[in-house]
Amino acid sequence: MYLARNQGTPKIMMNTIIAGAAGGLISALLKPFIFRTYSHNMRYDISALCNGTLGGLVSITGACNNVQPVAAFFIGLGGGIVYCFGARLCILVEVDDPIEASAVHGFCGVWGLIAVGIFDNTKGLLYGTESIHTRGVFFWV
């Protein structure tokens, strides 16, 4: 029995790659502005790119089989943004985290949990096929 491309492993791989790429790109562009380290010659922050990619991957992990590719893009995008602000918050509250693992795994993991309730194909707030009351309960849980 063969699965269609929009089911199973191919869909999981595609959604994972999309979310990681979106998280890496947005964090590479956004982190210099949040940390106020941008300059006129626009040097690239490779650690922001790598950690943003990881943040996008962590964010999509809980929902990679049950979301559409466009939702995977927005989940990864949100993961990159959450990573940037989470890393800044750790600096402001003086958390000793030189590789920003708490921002990547902690903050982006929480965003991933919230994203499941929003973007799930069957019970999510935006794409759910059930009634709005049932979708709201799934999001709340």
C-alpha positions as CSV (number, residue, x, y, z in Angstrom):
1,M,0.0,0.0,0.0
2,Y,1.5,3.3,-1.1
3,L,0.6,6.6,0.6
4,A,0.0,9.8,-1.3
5,R,2.6,12.6,-1.0
6,N,0.3,14.5,1.3
7,Q,0.4,11.7,3.9
8,G,3.0,9.9,6.0
9,T,6.7,10.3,5.7
10,P,7.0,12.6,2.6
11,K,4.6,15.1,4.2
12,I,6.5,15.0,7.5
13,M,9.8,15.6,5.8
14,M,8.5,18.4,3.7
15,N,6.9,20.2,6.7
16,T,10.0,19.8,8.7
17,I,12.3,21.3,6.0
18,I,9.9,24.2,5.4
19,A,9.6,25.1,9.1
20,G,13.4,24.9,9.6
21,A,14.1,27.0,6.6
22,A,11.5,29.6,7.6
23,G,12.8,29.8,11.2
24,G,16.4,30.2,10.1
25,L,15.7,32.9,7.6
26,I,13.6,35.1,9.8
27,S,15.9,34.8,12.8
28,A,19.0,35.7,10.6
29,L,17.2,38.8,9.5
30,L,15.4,39.7,12.8
31,K,18.0,39.0,15.5
32,P,20.4,41.9,14.6
33,F,17.6,44.4,15.0
34,I,16.4,42.9,18.3
35,F,19.9,42.8,19.8
36,R,20.8,46.1,18.1
37,T,24.0,44.6,16.5
38,Y,23.2,45.5,12.9
39,S,25.6,47.6,10.9
40,H,25.6,49.3,7.6
41,N,27.7,46.6,5.9
42,M,25.1,43.9,7.1
43,R,27.3,41.2,8.5
44,Y,25.5,37.9,8.9
45,D,25.0,36.2,12.2
46,I,25.5,32.5,11.5
47,S,24.6,31.5,15.1
48,A,21.2,33.2,14.6
49,L,20.7,31.3,11.4
50,C,21.6,27.9,13.0
51,N,19.6,28.5,16.2
52,G,16.7,29.9,14.3
53,T,16.7,26.8,12.1
54,L,16.7,24.6,15.2
55,G,13.9,26.8,16.7
56,G,11.8,26.2,13.6
57,L,12.5,22.4,13.8
58,V,11.6,22.3,17.5
59,S,8.4,24.2,16.8
60,I,7.1,21.9,14.1
61,T,8.0,18.6,15.9
62,G,4.6,18.2,17.6
63,A,2.5,18.9,14.5
64,C,4.6,17.9,11.5
65,N,2.1,15.2,10.3
66,N,-1.1,17.1,11.0
67,V,-0.5,20.5,9.4
68,Q,-0.5,21.8,5.9
69,P,2.8,23.0,4.3
70,V,1.7,26.7,4.5
71,A,1.0,26.2,8.2
72,A,4.4,24.6,8.6
73,F,5.9,27.8,7.1
74,F,4.1,30.0,9.7
75,I,5.0,27.6,12.6
76,G,8.7,27.8,11.6
77,L,8.4,31.6,11.1
78,G,6.9,31.9,14.6
79,G,9.7,29.6,16.0
80,G,12.4,31.9,14.6
81,I,10.7,35.0,16.0
82,V,10.1,33.3,19.4
83,Y,13.8,32.3,19.4
84,C,15.0,35.8,18.9
85,F,12.8,37.3,21.6
86,G,13.5,34.4,23.9
87,A,17.3,34.9,23.6
88,R,16.9,38.6,24.3
89,L,14.7,37.9,27.3
90,C,17.4,35.5,28.7
91,I,19.9,38.3,28.5
92,L,17.6,40.8,30.1
93,V,16.9,38.5,33.1
94,E,20.6,37.5,33.2
95,V,20.3,33.8,32.5
96,D,23.7,32.3,31.8
97,D,23.0,30.5,28.5
98,P,25.9,31.1,26.0
99,I,24.5,28.8,23.3
100,E,20.9,30.0,23.7
101,A,19.6,26.5,24.2
102,S,16.8,27.6,26.5
103,A,15.5,30.0,23.9
104,V,15.7,27.3,21.2
105,H,14.3,24.3,23.1
106,G,12.3,26.0,25.9
107,F,10.6,28.9,24.3
108,C,10.2,27.4,20.8
109,G,8.9,24.2,22.4
110,V,6.2,26.1,24.1
111,W,5.4,27.9,20.8
112,G,5.2,24.4,19.2
113,L,2.6,23.3,21.7
114,I,0.5,26.3,21.1
115,A,0.9,25.9,17.3
116,V,-0.6,22.4,17.4
117,G,-3.8,23.8,18.8
118,I,-3.9,26.5,16.2
119,F,-2.9,24.8,13.0
120,D,-3.9,21.1,13.4
121,N,-5.8,19.7,10.3
122,T,-8.7,18.1,12.2
123,K,-9.1,19.9,15.5
124,G,-7.1,23.1,15.2
125,L,-8.6,26.6,15.5
126,L,-7.8,27.6,11.9
127,Y,-8.0,24.4,9.9
128,G,-10.3,22.2,12.0
129,T,-13.1,20.2,10.4
130,E,-15.2,20.0,13.6
131,S,-17.4,22.6,15.1
132,I,-15.9,25.8,16.5
133,H,-16.7,24.7,20.1
134,T,-14.8,21.4,19.7
135,R,-11.8,23.2,18.1
136,G,-11.7,25.6,21.0
137,V,-11.6,22.8,23.5
138,F,-8.7,21.2,21.7
139,F,-6.8,24.5,21.7
140,W,-7.5,25.0,25.4
141,V,-6.3,21.5,26.3
